[in-house]
Amino acid sequence: MFYVMIFALPETSGISIPAILTAFVVGSLTIAFTNGGFGSYPFFTAALLLLFDVPETAGTAFGWLVWTSQTVAVIILGGLSFLLLPALNKAK
């Protein structure tokens, strides 16, 4: 999700690989240390991307896009697993 969202905004579509990797690592730590990263993930992502000359508004928007897409994917796939696993285990 992180890599796909890089191309969602024109301001972030041209950032370098070190900036992408750094934002990914800091974002992972933010989610791990702050109970899902709600609010803090976009803040820290924007602050980090600001060091790589990405405007703060674009960095914040990028952070919210990544956090929302990851959260929605976890909810949808987790719900699907919750529904399908009992049916698959019952068939065995």
Summary of the structure (lengths in Angstrom):
residues: 92
radius of gyration: 16.0
end to end distance: 33.4
largest distance: 55.0
contacts: 250
relative contact order: 0.15
helix: 75%
strand: 0%
